[in-house]
Amino acid sequence: LADGLKINAAVKFIDLGWNKISDSGAQALSNALEVNRVINKIDLGRNKISDQGAQALAEGLKINAAVQHINLGGNQISDIGAQALAEALTVNTVIQEIYLSYNKISDKGAQALAHALT
């Protein structure tokens, strides 16, 4: 799937919610995001993505200029992953919505995200 997304020129929305995507799957998707310029909405909610996967996705989002909406709710992301995503938000000005509910993010991660948005 990730390899196909690298050459995709038509699909704009990917719904992979409620699966068993782990950090390695998130890394593969991140690699695809680095070259894909069409996908603007990704649903990865309710998977098995932890901080390592969030960090990988953050790296892809730093480069990607198309994704506007990403759902990472219901995963296993803590402050470490939230801080990586916050860093990506300071670089990527295209993202309009990031959904992170039902994770393991505490005040520290929320503060990093809030700081990135100001």
VMD Tcl script that builds the backbone (N, CA, C; Angstrom):
set m [mol new atoms 354]
animate dup $m
set s [atomselect $m all]
$s set {name element resname resid chain x y z} {
  {N N LEU 1 A 0.829 -1.196 0.000}
  {CA C LEU 1 A 0.000 0.000 0.000}
  {C C LEU 1 A 0.873 1.259 0.000}
  {N N ALA 2 A 1.853 1.293 0.896}
  {CA C ALA 2 A 2.702 2.479 0.997}
  {C C ALA 2 A 3.463 2.726 -0.297}
  {N N ASP 3 A 3.950 1.669 -0.932}
  {CA C ASP 3 A 4.660 1.835 -2.202}
  {C C ASP 3 A 3.735 2.388 -3.280}
  {N N GLY 4 A 2.490 1.938 -3.288}
  {CA C GLY 4 A 1.515 2.444 -4.249}
  {C C GLY 4 A 1.206 3.915 -4.029}
  {N N LEU 5 A 1.210 4.338 -2.777}
  {CA C LEU 5 A 0.923 5.743 -2.472}
  {C C LEU 5 A 2.032 6.669 -2.956}
  {N N LYS 6 A 3.225 6.134 -3.098}
  {CA C LYS 6 A 4.337 6.960 -3.584}
  {C C LYS 6 A 4.098 7.432 -5.013}
  {N N ILE 7 A 3.391 6.634 -5.798}
  {CA C ILE 7 A 3.140 6.998 -7.194}
  {C C ILE 7 A 1.691 7.417 -7.441}
  {N N ASN 8 A 0.889 7.405 -6.384}
  {CA C ASN 8 A -0.520 7.764 -6.489}
  {C C ASN 8 A -0.695 9.198 -6.987}
  {N N ALA 9 A -1.620 9.376 -7.905}
  {CA C ALA 9 A -1.933 10.715 -8.410}
  {C C ALA 9 A -3.433 10.982 -8.358}
  {N N ALA 10 A -4.202 10.101 -7.700}
  {CA C ALA 10 A -5.647 10.264 -7.709}
  {C C ALA 10 A -6.272 10.202 -6.319}
  {N N VAL 11 A -5.884 9.244 -5.494}
  {CA C VAL 11 A -6.501 9.060 -4.174}
  {C C VAL 11 A -6.126 10.225 -3.262}
  {N N LYS 12 A -7.153 10.861 -2.685}
  {CA C LYS 12 A -6.923 12.012 -1.817}
  {C C LYS 12 A -7.198 11.714 -0.346}
  {N N PHE 13 A -7.934 10.630 -0.063}
  {CA C PHE 13 A -8.296 10.289 1.312}
  {C C PHE 13 A -8.020 8.820 1.567}
  {N N ILE 14 A -7.303 8.558 2.647}
  {CA C ILE 14 A -7.005 7.175 3.033}
  {C C ILE 14 A -7.620 6.932 4.402}
  {N N ASP 15 A -8.474 5.955 4.513}
  {CA C ASP 15 A -9.074 5.563 5.786}
  {C C ASP 15 A -8.516 4.199 6.181}
  {N N LEU 16 A -7.590 4.204 7.113}
  {CA C LEU 16 A -7.002 2.971 7.633}
  {C C LEU 16 A -7.327 2.803 9.113}
  {N N GLY 17 A -8.379 3.438 9.546}
  {CA C GLY 17 A -8.790 3.348 10.942}
  {C C GLY 17 A -9.275 1.953 11.306}
  {N N TRP 18 A -9.189 1.637 12.602}
  {CA C TRP 18 A -9.659 0.370 13.147}
  {C C TRP 18 A -8.928 -0.829 12.539}
  {N N ASN 19 A -7.642 -0.714 12.367}
  {CA C ASN 19 A -6.836 -1.826 11.888}
  {C C ASN 19 A -5.789 -2.176 12.944}
  {N N LYS 20 A -4.747 -2.793 12.536}
  {CA C LYS 20 A -3.670 -3.162 13.460}
  {C C LYS 20 A -2.349 -2.585 12.981}
  {N N ILE 21 A -2.415 -1.380 12.438}
  {CA C ILE 21 A -1.205 -0.732 11.925}
  {C C ILE 21 A -0.325 -0.349 13.110}
  {N N SER 22 A 0.927 -0.762 13.023}
  {CA C SER 22 A 1.875 -0.493 14.111}
  {C C SER 22 A 2.892 0.549 13.648}
  {N N ASP 23 A 3.969 0.664 14.408}
  {CA C ASP 23 A 5.001 1.653 14.093}
  {C C ASP 23 A 5.670 1.400 12.750}
  {N N SER 24 A 5.857 0.137 12.390}
  {CA C SER 24 A 6.487 -0.147 11.096}
  {C C SER 24 A 5.574 0.276 9.942}
  {N N GLY 25 A 4.281 0.100 10.107}
  {CA C GLY 25 A 3.339 0.574 9.095}
  {C C GLY 25 A 3.315 2.089 9.017}
  {N N ALA 26 A 3.413 2.739 10.181}
  {CA C ALA 26 A 3.458 4.203 10.207}
  {C C ALA 26 A 4.722 4.705 9.516}
  {N N GLN 27 A 5.839 4.004 9.703}
  {CA C GLN 27 A 7.089 4.377 9.041}
  {C C GLN 27 A 6.948 4.261 7.520}
  {N N ALA 28 A 6.330 3.186 7.072}
  {CA C ALA 28 A 6.126 3.008 5.630}
  {C C ALA 28 A 5.236 4.118 5.068}
  {N N LEU 29 A 4.192 4.482 5.792}
  {CA C LEU 29 A 3.312 5.562 5.343}
  {C C LEU 29 A 4.044 6.898 5.344}
  {N N SER 30 A 4.898 7.099 6.334}
  {CA C SER 30 A 5.689 8.323 6.388}
  {C C SER 30 A 6.582 8.447 5.157}
  {N N ASN 31 A 7.209 7.350 4.791}
  {CA C ASN 31 A 8.059 7.350 3.593}
  {C C ASN 31 A 7.247 7.716 2.352}
  {N N ALA 32 A 6.022 7.227 2.282}
  {CA C ALA 32 A 5.151 7.554 1.147}
  {C C ALA 32 A 4.758 9.026 1.172}
  {N N LEU 33 A 4.507 9.564 2.370}
  {CA C LEU 33 A 4.114 10.971 2.483}
  {C C LEU 33 A 5.217 11.918 2.037}
  {N N GLU 34 A 6.449 11.462 2.149}
  {CA C GLU 34 A 7.561 12.314 1.745}
  {C C GLU 34 A 7.557 12.608 0.248}
  {N N VAL 35 A 6.927 11.741 -0.537}
  {CA C VAL 35 A 6.897 11.962 -1.988}
  {C C VAL 35 A 5.490 12.196 -2.548}
  {N N ASN 36 A 4.460 11.791 -1.829}
  {CA C ASN 36 A 3.091 11.955 -2.308}
  {C C ASN 36 A 2.639 13.403 -2.137}
  {N N ARG 37 A 2.056 13.962 -3.178}
  {CA C ARG 37 A 1.593 15.349 -3.139}
  {C C ARG 37 A 0.093 15.462 -3.372}
  {N N VAL 38 A -0.646 14.354 -3.231}
  {CA C VAL 38 A -2.068 14.351 -3.545}
  {C C VAL 38 A -2.934 14.098 -2.309}
  {N N ILE 39 A -2.535 13.180 -1.467}
  {CA C ILE 39 A -3.346 12.812 -0.299}
  {C C ILE 39 A -3.460 14.005 0.642}
  {N N ASN 40 A -4.704 14.356 0.982}
  {CA C ASN 40 A -4.888 15.484 1.887}
  {C C ASN 40 A -5.591 15.107 3.184}
  {N N LYS 41 A -6.013 13.852 3.314}
  {CA C LYS 41 A -6.689 13.424 4.541}
  {C C LYS 41 A -6.318 11.973 4.830}
  {N N ILE 42 A -5.885 11.726 6.068}
  {CA C ILE 42 A -5.482 10.380 6.481}
  {C C ILE 42 A -6.149 10.044 7.805}
  {N N ASP 43 A -6.802 8.901 7.859}
  {CA C ASP 43 A -7.386 8.399 9.103}
  {C C ASP 43 A -6.607 7.163 9.539}
  {N N LEU 44 A -5.827 7.325 10.598}
  {CA C LEU 44 A -5.091 6.216 11.206}
  {C C LEU 44 A -5.580 5.980 12.632}
  {N N GLY 45 A -6.788 6.405 12.898}
  {CA C GLY 45 A -7.349 6.271 14.239}
  {C C GLY 45 A -7.562 4.822 14.638}
  {N N ARG 46 A -7.419 4.567 15.921}
  {CA C ARG 46 A -7.682 3.261 16.540}
  {C C ARG 46 A -6.822 2.158 15.923}
  {N N ASN 47 A -5.521 2.404 15.927}
  {CA C ASN 47 A -4.551 1.412 15.488}
  {C C ASN 47 A -3.593 1.114 16.641}
  {N N LYS 48 A -2.392 0.746 16.336}
  {CA C LYS 48 A -1.395 0.400 17.357}
  {C C LYS 48 A -0.135 1.244 17.192}
  {N N ILE 49 A -0.326 2.497 16.850}
  {CA C ILE 49 A 0.796 3.403 16.619}
  {C C ILE 49 A 1.226 4.014 17.947}
  {N N SER 50 A 2.517 3.895 18.244}
  {CA C SER 50 A 3.058 4.459 19.485}
  {C C SER 50 A 3.944 5.655 19.142}
  {N N ASP 51 A 4.784 6.042 20.085}
  {CA C ASP 51 A 5.652 7.206 19.882}
  {C C ASP 51 A 6.578 7.037 18.683}
  {N N GLN 52 A 7.111 5.861 18.499}
  {CA C GLN 52 A 8.020 5.624 17.380}
  {C C GLN 52 A 7.307 5.875 16.051}
  {N N GLY 53 A 6.092 5.396 15.923}
  {CA C GLY 53 A 5.320 5.630 14.703}
  {C C GLY 53 A 4.937 7.085 14.539}
  {N N ALA 54 A 4.589 7.740 15.655}
  {CA C ALA 54 A 4.248 9.163 15.598}
  {C C ALA 54 A 5.458 9.983 15.173}
  {N N GLN 55 A 6.634 9.615 15.677}
  {CA C GLN 55 A 7.859 10.311 15.288}
  {C C GLN 55 A 8.129 10.131 13.795}
  {N N ALA 56 A 7.917 8.941 13.292}
  {CA C ALA 56 A 8.113 8.684 11.861}
  {C C ALA 56 A 7.129 9.503 11.033}
  {N N LEU 57 A 5.867 9.490 11.426}
  {CA C LEU 57 A 4.864 10.273 10.698}
  {C C LEU 57 A 5.188 11.763 10.741}
  {N N ALA 58 A 5.692 12.223 11.873}
  {CA C ALA 58 A 6.059 13.638 11.999}
  {C C ALA 58 A 7.141 14.010 10.994}
  {N N GLU 59 A 8.093 13.129 10.793}
  {CA C GLU 59 A 9.148 13.396 9.815}
  {C C GLU 59 A 8.574 13.504 8.406}
  {N N GLY 60 A 7.649 12.627 8.069}
  {CA C GLY 60 A 7.002 12.699 6.760}
  {C C GLY 60 A 6.172 13.960 6.598}
  {N N LEU 61 A 5.504 14.368 7.685}
  {CA C LEU 61 A 4.662 15.565 7.620}
  {C C LEU 61 A 5.483 16.845 7.512}
  {N N LYS 62 A 6.718 16.806 7.964}
  {CA C LYS 62 A 7.585 17.986 7.816}
  {C C LYS 62 A 7.856 18.273 6.346}
  {N N ILE 63 A 7.879 17.231 5.544}
  {CA C ILE 63 A 8.197 17.366 4.118}
  {C C ILE 63 A 6.939 17.521 3.275}
  {N N ASN 64 A 5.874 16.835 3.669}
  {CA C ASN 64 A 4.647 16.805 2.891}
  {C C ASN 64 A 3.927 18.159 2.948}
  {N N ALA 65 A 3.417 18.601 1.815}
  {CA C ALA 65 A 2.699 19.869 1.754}
  {C C ALA 65 A 1.262 19.696 1.268}
  {N N ALA 66 A 0.736 18.478 1.377}
  {CA C ALA 66 A -0.615 18.221 0.903}
  {C C ALA 66 A -1.581 17.834 2.022}
  {N N VAL 67 A -1.121 17.075 3.003}
  {CA C VAL 67 A -2.008 16.580 4.064}
  {C C VAL 67 A -2.519 17.760 4.892}
  {N N GLN 68 A -3.836 17.858 4.966}
  {CA C GLN 68 A -4.479 18.912 5.742}
  {C C GLN 68 A -5.150 18.373 6.998}
  {N N HIS 69 A -5.529 17.091 6.975}
  {CA C HIS 69 A -6.239 16.477 8.086}
  {C C HIS 69 A -5.632 15.111 8.387}
  {N N ILE 70 A -5.305 14.875 9.666}
  {CA C ILE 70 A -4.791 13.564 10.053}
  {C C ILE 70 A -5.414 13.157 11.387}
  {N N ASN 71 A -5.937 11.952 11.413}
  {CA C ASN 71 A -6.551 11.397 12.614}
  {C C ASN 71 A -5.625 10.322 13.181}
  {N N LEU 72 A -5.110 10.579 14.367}
  {CA C LEU 72 A -4.287 9.606 15.080}
  {C C LEU 72 A -4.915 9.262 16.429}
  {N N GLY 73 A -6.200 9.518 16.564}
  {CA C GLY 73 A -6.893 9.232 17.812}
  {C C GLY 73 A -6.949 7.742 18.097}
  {N N GLY 74 A -6.982 7.392 19.364}
  {CA C GLY 74 A -7.141 5.995 19.756}
  {C C GLY 74 A -5.925 5.136 19.501}
  {N N ASN 75 A -4.749 5.715 19.591}
  {CA C ASN 75 A -3.520 4.949 19.428}
  {C C ASN 75 A -2.786 4.885 20.772}
  {N N GLN 76 A -1.494 4.763 20.741}
  {CA C GLN 76 A -0.696 4.632 21.971}
  {C C GLN 76 A 0.373 5.709 22.035}
  {N N ILE 77 A 0.016 6.900 21.585}
  {CA C ILE 77 A 0.959 8.012 21.504}
  {C C ILE 77 A 1.011 8.743 22.840}
  {N N SER 78 A 2.233 8.971 23.328}
  {CA C SER 78 A 2.414 9.698 24.592}
  {C C SER 78 A 3.036 11.061 24.307}
  {N N ASP 79 A 3.587 11.680 25.342}
  {CA C ASP 79 A 4.180 13.007 25.202}
  {C C ASP 79 A 5.313 13.040 24.179}
  {N N ILE 80 A 6.082 11.974 24.088}
  {CA C ILE 80 A 7.202 11.928 23.146}
  {C C ILE 80 A 6.691 12.058 21.708}
  {N N GLY 81 A 5.675 11.295 21.379}
  {CA C GLY 81 A 5.083 11.380 20.044}
  {C C GLY 81 A 4.410 12.716 19.812}
  {N N ALA 82 A 3.737 13.240 20.840}
  {CA C ALA 82 A 3.071 14.537 20.719}
  {C C ALA 82 A 4.092 15.640 20.465}
  {N N GLN 83 A 5.244 15.559 21.129}
  {CA C GLN 83 A 6.287 16.568 20.919}
  {C C GLN 83 A 6.841 16.496 19.492}
  {N N ALA 84 A 6.995 15.295 18.956}
  {CA C ALA 84 A 7.459 15.145 17.574}
  {C C ALA 84 A 6.436 15.728 16.607}
  {N N LEU 85 A 5.173 15.455 16.850}
  {CA C LEU 85 A 4.119 16.004 15.992}
  {C C LEU 85 A 4.054 17.520 16.121}
  {N N ALA 86 A 4.264 18.031 17.328}
  {CA C ALA 86 A 4.279 19.485 17.531}
  {C C ALA 86 A 5.406 20.118 16.722}
  {N N GLU 87 A 6.560 19.488 16.720}
  {CA C GLU 87 A 7.683 20.001 15.931}
  {C C GLU 87 A 7.332 20.027 14.448}
  {N N ALA 88 A 6.649 18.987 13.990}
  {CA C ALA 88 A 6.228 18.947 12.582}
  {C C ALA 88 A 5.258 20.088 12.273}
  {N N LEU 89 A 4.400 20.417 13.222}
  {CA C LEU 89 A 3.428 21.490 13.013}
  {C C LEU 89 A 4.086 22.857 12.903}
  {N N THR 90 A 5.269 23.007 13.489}
  {CA C THR 90 A 5.968 24.292 13.356}
  {C C THR 90 A 6.565 24.457 11.966}
  {N N VAL 91 A 6.794 23.349 11.279}
  {CA C VAL 91 A 7.366 23.367 9.933}
  {C C VAL 91 A 6.264 23.329 8.876}
  {N N ASN 92 A 5.284 22.470 9.087}
  {CA C ASN 92 A 4.206 22.266 8.126}
  {C C ASN 92 A 3.061 23.226 8.441}
  {N N THR 93 A 2.804 24.151 7.545}
  {CA C THR 93 A 1.741 25.137 7.767}
  {C C THR 93 A 0.469 24.795 7.008}
  {N N VAL 94 A 0.435 23.611 6.392}
  {CA C VAL 94 A -0.723 23.188 5.607}
  {C C VAL 94 A -1.743 22.443 6.470}
  {N N ILE 95 A -1.270 21.734 7.475}
  {CA C ILE 95 A -2.170 20.928 8.313}
  {C C ILE 95 A -3.171 21.834 9.016}
  {N N GLN 96 A -4.445 21.506 8.847}
  {CA C GLN 96 A -5.519 22.277 9.455}
  {C C GLN 96 A -6.135 21.562 10.648}
  {N N GLU 97 A -6.049 20.224 10.656}
  {CA C GLU 97 A -6.701 19.444 11.708}
  {C C GLU 97 A -5.850 18.230 12.040}
  {N N ILE 98 A -5.587 18.065 13.342}
  {CA C ILE 98 A -4.896 16.875 13.816}
  {C C ILE 98 A -5.675 16.360 15.016}
  {N N TYR 99 A -6.117 15.135 14.936}
  {CA C TYR 99 A -6.989 14.522 15.939}
  {C C TYR 99 A -6.153 13.540 16.753}
  {N N LEU 100 A -6.014 13.817 18.056}
  {CA C LEU 100 A -5.154 13.001 18.910}
  {C C LEU 100 A -5.861 12.492 20.168}
  {N N SER 101 A -7.162 12.511 20.195}
  {CA C SER 101 A -7.860 12.065 21.401}
  {C C SER 101 A -7.643 10.569 21.641}
  {N N TYR 102 A -7.881 10.138 22.854}
  {CA C TYR 102 A -7.761 8.734 23.259}
  {C C TYR 102 A -6.354 8.175 23.018}
  {N N ASN 103 A -5.359 8.967 23.428}
  {CA C ASN 103 A -3.972 8.534 23.426}
  {C C ASN 103 A -3.460 8.629 24.856}
  {N N LYS 104 A -2.175 8.709 25.030}
  {CA C LYS 104 A -1.560 8.767 26.366}
  {C C LYS 104 A -0.827 10.090 26.556}
  {N N ILE 105 A -1.375 11.142 26.004}
  {CA C ILE 105 A -0.744 12.456 26.040}
  {C C ILE 105 A -1.142 13.177 27.329}
  {N N SER 106 A -0.126 13.682 28.047}
  {CA C SER 106 A -0.377 14.413 29.296}
  {C C SER 106 A -0.208 15.912 29.050}
  {N N ASP 107 A -0.150 16.671 30.127}
  {CA C ASP 107 A 0.006 18.122 30.017}
  {C C ASP 107 A 1.248 18.513 29.218}
  {N N LYS 108 A 2.331 17.776 29.406}
  {CA C LYS 108 A 3.591 18.095 28.721}
  {C C LYS 108 A 3.420 18.042 27.201}
  {N N GLY 109 A 2.804 16.993 26.701}
  {CA C GLY 109 A 2.565 16.873 25.264}
  {C C GLY 109 A 1.588 17.910 24.771}
  {N N ALA 110 A 0.549 18.178 25.568}
  {CA C ALA 110 A -0.450 19.178 25.186}
  {C C ALA 110 A 0.176 20.558 25.124}
  {N N GLN 111 A 1.095 20.844 26.044}
  {CA C GLN 111 A 1.776 22.134 26.027}
  {C C GLN 111 A 2.646 22.277 24.787}
  {N N ALA 112 A 3.331 21.208 24.394}
  {CA C ALA 112 A 4.152 21.267 23.192}
  {C C ALA 112 A 3.291 21.530 21.968}
  {N N LEU 113 A 2.151 20.870 21.896}
  {CA C LEU 113 A 1.234 21.091 20.768}
  {C C LEU 113 A 0.691 22.507 20.772}
  {N N ALA 114 A 0.311 22.994 21.938}
  {CA C ALA 114 A -0.219 24.355 22.037}
  {C C ALA 114 A 0.845 25.373 21.625}
  {N N HIS 115 A 2.070 25.163 22.063}
  {CA C HIS 115 A 3.163 26.074 21.710}
  {C C HIS 115 A 3.399 26.087 20.198}
  {N N ALA 116 A 3.272 24.932 19.570}
  {CA C ALA 116 A 3.483 24.828 18.123}
  {C C ALA 116 A 2.415 25.586 17.344}
  {N N LEU 117 A 1.260 25.741 17.930}
  {CA C LEU 117 A 0.147 26.388 17.241}
  {C C LEU 117 A 0.089 27.891 17.463}
  {N N THR 118 A 0.998 28.395 18.296}
  {CA C THR 118 A 0.958 29.832 18.568}
  {C C THR 118 A 1.993 30.578 17.773}
}
mol reanalyze $m
mol bondsrecalc $m
mol representation Tube
mol addrep $m
